[in-house]
Amino acid sequence: MLPESPLPSTPMASSPSNRENYCPDHSTWNLTPLNTSPSNCSIHSGDVEMEEPKEQETLETPQNDLTPEISKRKSRRLHKETTSIDDELLANYHNGLGVVERGTKIPIGLGHTPFVLKKKVSAKIQRQSNMLKIDMVPVFRKIESPGVSRSEKKTQSNYLKPGSNKIEIGPNHQADIPQFEEGREDEPDREEVIWTPPEQSFDYEICRNGYWRAIWRQFEGQIPFETALQNLMKSEYSFGESLETVDQNLKTLPQKFKPLCENQYKQFEKLLLDKNFERRTLQEKSMKNYHIAEVQNFYHDFKNAYLGAENTCDSHDPLCKELNFVPRWACSNCTKIDRAPGDLCLICQTYEELTGNTRPATDVVFNDEDAKKIQDWNQMEIREGRTIPMAEFEKIKKEEVTNRWIKNELTEEEEMMIDNSQLTHRRRWNRLSEAEQKEIGRKIVEQLKPHPLPLFKKCECDNVEIVPIPATSPVKSVISREVVLASFQKDDKDVQNQNEQPPAKKIKV
């Protein structure tokens, strides 16, 4: 057993269970301890080293004949000095159980997996639990070479301070590069070719304004540009063949981004007003059901959509041209269901324009959301015994979701999306009157209404009240140097004349 000693002044934490997402300072922490038990840790030996206890500081009180000597220990909680790195580490720590998982990787596939952020314990409950808690977990430091004196340790501990880093130059300070191991040429090549220009002539205008426009507008940016190019290269630069198989990439791409609701969108805008906000703050207070990687992507998409140039117009760009097409789950060719003539998605329309033939659509890939819509639409038509248009189907599905929200029937993900005040009312739902239930249900519907980001800024040039058109003169006027100097001299004379005037007489009141 270790001897009893005062608590160390640095924050104490146990070794995290998930080391992949844990990135502490390697100069202070040893990430591969053999045993983290405090009873088996040694100060002088072993792979895990515990910080030596510091001498206890005392405060001396005045002495007299009647009062004995009294010593008081300083509160380390009040006088503890923490850095920004320490605050970042402790903010992501949860009751000493390990780093809070925040979803650094977006789920891959056709489904939708929301992120569930661990709920924080209230400060009152945490204080009560800490009063009964005896923390004996040591503080880990970087393993030092044996035989280092105390003075050398003190000098080595200051190497992270600003201005103390020095780059050593010379033959004695060269990097130790290991020898090349034989047999590695047999390993598979992990490099992947994204795009190689074809040797024959290639129409890049059709590639951008036809092929890429169809993929970008139809999949709403879920398939990135480099993936579309790579699929075209694998299809031997055939636009038709690539459009036929491009949806297969949905199986290996991150899941489709779900639009924020109105409540989340408003909270997101408020948090952006704070200059010191962090990504974890956006996740905790606005996007609880999103992975931290999705929060990062949405932050940049939001900046591109609203914080860019205000008066730019994309009407001249063929990518942003006004087009008429239906979603893939409503395409008569992709679903092989004849509902309305001419209802084709943009992928099928572009295929016909480039090849002159109907797209085969033999192995169409739908995500889980689109597949559910196709199934519900078919069942609804069978139940009604008639053909239901797409607009009517969307209206019916929207009314079903709205009625479910009004009745306080929310999923776990939807509970994380609404305001906390509405959760308080939902707990006493059965004790509310019918009018109060309708009012709360109406507020829930307003908060859960989707607020998607636009894929691009639509043209508003026809609306003169919104977009001002500056009238610039085509003729540039050039002022000579003599005219400019003369104007300055005139201003100087006017100022001098004002100073020479007698002051105004004061009138007694």
C-alpha positions in Angstrom: 0.0 0.0 0.0 1.0 3.5 -0.7 1.7 5.8 2.3 -0.9 8.4 3.1 -0.1 11.7 1.4 -1.9 14.9 0.6 -4.0 15.0 -2.5 -2.0 16.1 -5.6 -2.6 19.5 -7.0 -3.1 18.4 -10.5 -6.5 17.0 -11.7 -6.8 13.2 -11.0 -8.4 10.9 -13.6 -8.4 7.2 -14.4 -7.2 5.6 -17.6 -10.0 5.9 -20.2 -11.6 2.8 -21.4 -11.7 4.0 -25.0 -8.2 5.2 -25.9 -9.0 5.7 -29.6 -10.9 9.0 -29.0 -8.7 10.0 -26.1 -5.9 12.4 -27.0 -4.2 13.8 -23.8 -0.9 15.5 -23.8 1.7 12.7 -24.3 4.3 14.6 -22.3 2.1 14.3 -19.2 0.2 11.0 -19.6 1.3 7.4 -20.2 -1.4 5.8 -22.4 -0.2 2.2 -21.9 0.0 1.5 -18.2 0.3 -2.1 -17.3 -1.7 -1.7 -14.1 -3.6 1.3 -13.0 -4.4 0.1 -9.5 -3.0 2.5 -6.9 -1.8 -0.4 -4.7 0.6 -1.7 -7.4 2.0 1.7 -8.6 5.5 2.6 -7.5 7.2 5.9 -7.5 10.6 4.6 -8.3 9.9 1.6 -10.6 7.4 0.1 -13.0 5.8 1.3 -16.2 3.3 3.6 -14.4 4.7 6.5 -12.4 2.7 8.4 -9.9 3.3 12.0 -9.2 5.1 12.5 -5.9 3.2 14.4 -3.3 4.1 18.0 -2.8 4.9 19.4 0.6 1.9 20.7 2.4 1.8 24.5 2.6 0.7 26.0 5.8 -0.6 29.4 7.0 0.9 30.5 10.3 -1.4 32.4 12.7 -0.2 34.9 15.3 1.1 33.3 18.5 0.5 34.3 22.0 0.7 32.6 25.4 -2.9 31.5 25.5 -3.4 30.5 21.9 -1.7 27.3 20.6 -0.1 27.0 17.2 -2.7 26.4 14.5 -2.0 25.5 10.9 -4.5 25.6 8.1 -4.2 24.0 4.7 -4.8 26.1 1.6 -7.8 25.1 -0.5 -6.4 23.7 -3.8 -9.8 24.1 -5.3 -9.6 27.9 -5.0 -5.9 28.3 -5.8 -5.6 25.6 -8.5 -4.2 26.9 -11.8 -5.6 25.3 -14.8 -4.7 25.8 -18.5 -7.0 25.8 -21.5 -5.8 22.2 -22.3 -6.8 21.1 -18.8 -10.2 22.7 -19.1 -10.7 21.1 -22.5 -9.8 17.7 -21.0 -12.0 18.0 -17.9 -14.9 19.3 -19.8 -15.0 16.1 -21.8 -14.6 13.9 -18.8 -17.6 12.3 -17.1 -17.4 11.4 -13.4 -13.9 9.8 -13.9 -15.4 7.0 -15.9 -13.7 8.0 -19.2 -14.0 10.3 -22.1 -17.5 11.1 -23.1 -18.2 9.5 -26.6 -19.3 12.2 -29.0 -19.4 10.4 -32.3 -16.3 11.3 -34.1 -17.3 9.0 -37.0 -20.5 9.3 -38.9 -22.3 5.9 -39.3 -21.9 4.4 -42.8 -24.8 2.9 -44.7 -28.4 3.5 -45.9 -30.0 3.8 -42.4 -30.1 6.7 -40.0 -28.5 6.2 -36.5 -29.0 9.2 -34.2 -26.4 10.1 -31.7 -27.4 9.8 -28.0 -25.4 12.2 -25.8 -24.9 11.1 -22.2 -27.0 13.2 -19.8 -24.9 15.1 -17.3 -25.6 14.7 -13.6 -26.7 17.8 -11.8 -24.2 19.8 -9.8 -26.0 19.1 -6.5 -26.1 15.3 -7.0 -22.5 15.3 -8.1 -21.4 17.2 -5.0 -23.2 14.8 -2.8 -21.6 11.8 -4.5 -18.2 13.4 -4.3 -18.6 13.9 -0.5 -18.8 10.1 -0.1 -16.2 9.3 -2.7 -12.6 8.4 -2.0 -10.5 8.8 -5.1 -7.3 6.9 -5.0 -6.5 7.0 -8.7 -3.0 8.2 -9.4 -1.9 10.9 -11.8 0.1 9.5 -14.7 3.1 11.2 -16.2 5.5 10.5 -19.0 8.0 7.6 -18.2 11.4 9.1 -17.5 14.7 7.4 -17.9 16.2 5.9 -14.8 18.9 7.7 -13.0 17.5 11.2 -13.6 18.1 13.6 -10.7 15.5 15.8 -9.1 17.1 19.0 -10.6 17.0 17.5 -14.1 13.3 16.6 -13.6 12.5 20.2 -12.8 14.2 21.5 -15.9 12.6 18.8 -18.1 9.1 19.7 -16.7 9.5 23.2 -18.1 10.1 22.3 -21.7 6.4 22.9 -22.6 6.5 26.5 -21.6 6.5 29.1 -24.3 10.0 30.0 -25.6 11.7 27.0 -24.1 11.5 24.8 -27.2 14.7 24.7 -29.1 15.5 22.8 -32.3 18.8 21.0 -32.0 20.9 21.0 -35.1 23.9 18.9 -35.8 25.1 15.3 -36.3 24.3 14.4 -32.7 20.6 15.3 -33.1 19.6 13.4 -36.2 16.4 11.3 -36.4 16.7 7.5 -36.0 15.1 6.1 -39.1 14.6 2.3 -38.9 15.8 0.1 -41.7 13.4 -0.9 -44.5 11.9 -4.3 -43.7 12.0 -6.8 -46.5 8.8 -8.5 -47.6 6.6 -5.4 -47.5 6.4 -5.3 -51.3 4.0 -8.2 -51.1 1.5 -6.3 -49.0 -1.6 -4.8 -50.8 -1.3 -1.3 -52.1 -3.5 1.0 -49.8 -3.4 4.0 -52.1 -6.5 4.6 -54.1 -6.8 6.5 -57.4 -9.6 9.1 -57.3 -9.3 10.6 -60.8 -7.1 10.1 -63.8 -7.8 12.2 -66.9 -8.6 10.1 -70.0 -6.1 9.9 -72.8 -8.8 10.5 -75.5 -10.8 13.6 -75.9 -13.2 14.3 -73.1 -16.0 16.9 -72.8 -15.5 18.5 -69.3 -18.5 20.9 -69.8 -20.9 17.9 -70.1 -19.1 16.3 -67.1 -19.8 19.4 -64.9 -23.1 20.8 -66.2 -24.8 17.5 -67.0 -23.3 14.5 -65.2 -22.3 16.2 -61.9 -25.3 18.5 -61.9 -27.6 15.5 -61.9 -25.8 13.8 -59.0 -25.4 17.0 -56.9 -29.0 18.1 -57.2 -30.6 14.7 -57.0 -28.7 13.4 -53.9 -28.5 16.9 -52.4 -24.8 16.8 -51.9 -24.6 13.4 -50.1 -22.4 12.0 -52.9 -19.3 14.2 -53.0 -17.6 15.4 -56.2 -14.6 13.2 -55.9 -16.8 10.1 -55.5 -18.7 11.0 -58.6 -15.4 11.4 -60.6 -14.0 8.1 -59.3 -17.2 6.3 -60.3 -17.0 7.9 -63.8 -13.3 6.7 -64.1 -14.3 3.2 -63.0 -17.0 3.2 -65.7 -14.4 3.9 -68.4 -15.5 7.6 -68.6 -19.0 6.6 -69.8 -21.6 9.1 -68.4 -24.5 6.7 -69.0 -22.8 3.7 -67.3 -21.7 5.9 -64.4 -25.2 7.4 -63.8 -26.5 3.8 -63.7 -24.2 2.7 -60.9 -23.5 5.9 -59.0 -26.2 5.2 -56.3 -24.2 2.1 -55.3 -21.8 4.5 -53.4 -24.6 5.2 -50.9 -23.7 1.9 -49.2 -20.2 3.1 -48.3 -20.8 6.8 -47.7 -21.9 8.4 -44.4 -25.5 8.4 -43.6 -27.8 11.1 -45.0 -27.9 14.3 -42.9 -31.2 14.9 -41.3 -32.3 18.6 -41.3 -32.4 20.5 -38.1 -35.8 21.4 -36.6 -36.8 24.9 -35.9 -35.9 24.8 -32.2 -32.4 23.4 -33.0 -31.9 25.9 -35.7 -32.7 28.9 -33.4 -30.4 27.6 -30.7 -27.6 27.1 -33.3 -27.9 30.7 -34.4 -27.8 32.0 -30.8 -24.7 30.0 -30.0 -22.9 31.4 -33.0 -23.1 34.9 -31.5 -20.6 33.8 -28.8 -17.1 34.1 -30.2 -15.7 31.5 -27.7 -18.1 28.7 -28.6 -16.9 25.2 -29.2 -18.2 22.3 -31.2 -19.1 20.4 -28.1 -21.2 23.3 -27.0 -23.1 23.2 -30.3 -23.7 19.5 -29.8 -24.8 19.7 -26.1 -27.2 22.6 -26.5 -28.4 22.5 -30.1 -27.6 19.2 -31.9 -27.8 16.5 -29.3 -28.9 13.8 -31.7 -26.0 14.5 -34.2 -22.5 13.1 -34.2 -19.8 15.6 -33.6 -18.5 15.1 -37.1 -22.0 16.0 -38.4 -21.9 19.1 -36.3 -18.6 20.1 -37.9 -20.0 19.6 -41.4 -23.2 21.5 -40.7 -21.2 24.4 -39.3 -19.3 24.9 -42.5 -22.4 24.4 -44.6 -24.2 27.0 -42.6 -21.3 29.5 -43.1 -21.3 28.8 -46.8 -25.1 29.3 -47.1 -25.6 32.4 -44.9 -22.3 34.0 -44.0 -20.9 34.4 -47.6 -21.6 37.1 -50.1 -25.1 38.5 -49.7 -25.8 39.8 -53.2 -24.4 36.9 -55.2 -26.6 35.4 -57.8 -26.2 31.9 -59.1 -28.7 32.1 -61.9 -26.0 32.3 -64.6 -24.4 29.0 -63.4 -25.9 25.9 -65.1 -25.5 23.9 -61.9 -28.2 26.2 -60.2 -30.6 26.2 -63.2 -34.3 25.8 -62.4 -35.1 22.2 -63.1 -38.3 20.1 -62.7 -37.7 16.6 -61.3 -39.2 14.3 -58.6 -37.4 12.5 -55.7 -36.0 9.1 -56.5 -38.7 7.4 -54.3 -41.3 8.9 -56.6 -39.6 8.2 -59.9 -41.6 5.9 -62.1 -38.5 4.5 -63.7 -36.5 3.8 -60.6 -39.4 2.3 -58.7 -40.8 0.5 -61.8 -44.3 1.7 -60.7 -46.5 3.6 -63.2 -48.1 6.3 -61.1 -47.9 9.4 -63.3 -46.4 9.7 -66.8 -43.3 11.8 -67.0 -42.4 11.6 -63.3 -38.7 11.0 -63.6 -35.8 11.8 -61.3 -33.0 14.0 -62.5 -30.7 10.9 -62.9 -33.1 9.3 -65.3 -33.7 12.5 -67.2 -30.0 13.2 -67.6 -29.4 9.6 -68.7 -31.9 10.0 -71.5 -30.5 13.3 -72.6 -26.9 12.0 -72.8 -27.5 8.5 -74.3 -30.9 8.8 -76.0 -32.2 5.7 -74.2 -34.2 4.9 -71.1 -32.1 4.3 -68.0 -32.2 0.5 -67.2 -32.4 1.0 -63.4 -31.9 -2.7 -62.7 -30.3 -2.4 -59.3 -31.4 0.8 -57.7 -30.3 1.6 -54.2 -32.6 3.4 -51.8 -31.9 4.4 -48.2 -34.2 3.2 -45.5 -36.2 6.4 -45.5 -37.0 6.3 -49.2 -37.7 2.6 -49.1 -40.2 3.2 -46.3 -42.0 5.9 -48.3 -42.3 3.6 -51.3 -43.8 0.9 -49.1 -46.3 3.2 -47.4 -47.3 4.7 -50.8 -48.0 1.3 -52.2 -50.0 0.2 -49.2 -52.0 3.4 -49.2 -53.0 2.9 -52.9 -54.0 -0.7 -52.3 -56.0 0.3 -49.3 -57.7 3.2 -51.1 -58.1 1.3 -54.4 -56.9 4.2 -56.5 -53.8 6.0 -57.7 -52.7 8.6 -55.2 -50.6 11.6 -56.5 -47.3 12.4 -54.9 -48.5 15.7 -53.5 -51.5 14.1 -51.8 -49.3 11.3 -50.4 -46.9 13.8 -48.9 -49.7 15.8 -47.4 -51.2 12.7 -45.7 -47.9 11.7 -44.3 -47.3 15.2 -42.9 -50.7 15.2 -41.2 -50.0 11.8 -39.6 -46.7 13.1 -38.1 -48.3 16.3 -37.0 -51.1 14.5 -35.2 -48.6 12.3 -33.5 -46.7 15.3 -32.2 -49.9 17.0 -31.0 -50.8 13.8 -29.0 -47.3 13.9 -27.3 -46.1 10.7 -29.0 -42.5 11.4 -29.6 -39.5 9.2 -30.3 -36.3 9.3 -28.3 -34.6 11.4 -30.9 -37.5 13.9 -31.1 -37.3 14.3 -27.3 -33.7 15.5 -27.7 -34.7 18.0 -30.4 -37.3 20.0 -28.5 -36.8 22.6 -25.7 -36.4 21.4 -22.1 -39.4 23.4 -20.9 -41.6 21.3 -23.1 -40.2 18.1 -21.6 -41.3 19.4 -18.2 -44.9 19.8 -19.4 -44.9 16.3 -21.0 -44.2 14.6 -17.7 -47.5 15.9 -16.3 -49.4 15.4 -19.6 -52.2 13.4 -18.0 -52.9 16.1 -15.4 -53.4 18.8 -18.0 -56.7 19.9 -19.5 -57.5 19.3 -23.1 -56.9 23.0 -24.0 -53.5 22.9 -22.3 -52.6 19.7 -24.2 -53.5 21.3 -27.5 -51.4 24.4 -26.7 -48.4 22.4 -25.7 -48.8 20.1 -28.7 -48.9 23.2 -31.0 -45.6 24.4 -29.5 -44.1 21.0 -30.1 -45.2 21.0 -33.7 -43.6 24.4 -34.2 -40.3 23.3 -32.7 -40.1 20.0 -34.6 -40.8 21.6 -38.0 -37.8 20.8 -40.3 -35.6 23.6 -41.3 -33.3 22.4 -44.1 -30.4 24.4 -45.5 -30.7 25.3 -49.1 -28.4 23.5 -51.5 -27.6 26.8 -53.2 -28.8 30.4 -53.2 -31.7 30.7 -55.6 -32.0 33.7 -58.0 -34.0 36.6 -56.7 -33.1 39.2 -59.3 -36.8 39.7 -60.3 -37.6 40.8 -56.7 -36.1 44.3 -56.8 -37.2 45.0 -53.2 -35.0 42.2 -51.8 -31.9 42.4 -54.1 -30.7 46.0 -54.7 -29.2 46.6 -58.2 -26.3 49.1 -57.9 -26.2 51.6 -60.8 -22.5 52.1 -61.5 -21.3 54.8 -64.0 -19.5 53.3 -67.0 -17.3 56.4 -67.3 -14.6 56.7 -64.7 -13.8 60.4 -63.7 -10.1 61.2 -63.2 -9.2 64.1 -60.9 -5.8 65.8 -61.6 -3.2 66.3 -58.8 -3.5 70.1 -59.0 -7.2 70.1 -58.4 -6.8 67.9 -55.3 -4.0 70.2 -53.9 -6.1 73.3 -54.5 -9.0 71.8 -52.6 -6.8 71.1 -49.6 -5.4 74.6 -49.6 -8.9 76.1 -49.7 -9.9 74.0 -46.7 -6.8 75.2 -44.8 -7.8 78.9 -45.5 -11.3 78.3 -44.3 -10.1 76.8 -41.0 -7.6 79.7 -40.5 -10.3 82.4 -41.1 -12.6 80.7 -38.5 -9.8 80.8 -35.9 -9.0 84.5 -36.5 -12.6 85.7 -35.8 -13.1 87.3 -32.4 -14.9 85.3 -29.8 -18.5 85.8 -29.2 -19.5 88.1 -26.3 -20.9 86.5 -23.2 -24.4 87.7 -22.2 -25.3 87.6 -18.6 -28.7 86.1 -17.8 
